[in-house]
Amino acid sequence: MSKPVVELEEEAVNIVSWVRKTASQIPQQSTTSSVVKVVDSRLSRFPFASVEHVFKIAMMCIENHSSARPTMREVVYFHTNLPCSAPGTNP
């Protein structure tokens, strides 16, 4: 099931703001729930652990304070060290 397209006619949507707002509206604030709510459902064909890993990296990259964001070297390191997951572990 795909998510509805966000209507952009009335006002522009900043993707960082949208992700933060959408993730913050999840009652239990779990990373898994945030990933399912925010990430495009077409990514379900990939191992969930990998999608979640990339989501966590992206969330680090949008921290408000630049000192809290990873360097590009760290981002590359994180991406080259994706977690392994068993087949069929998608939620």
Summary of the structure (lengths in Angstrom):
residues: 91
radius of gyration: 14.5
end to end distance: 13.5
largest distance: 43.5
contacts: 180
relative contact order: 0.14
helix: 54%
strand: 0%
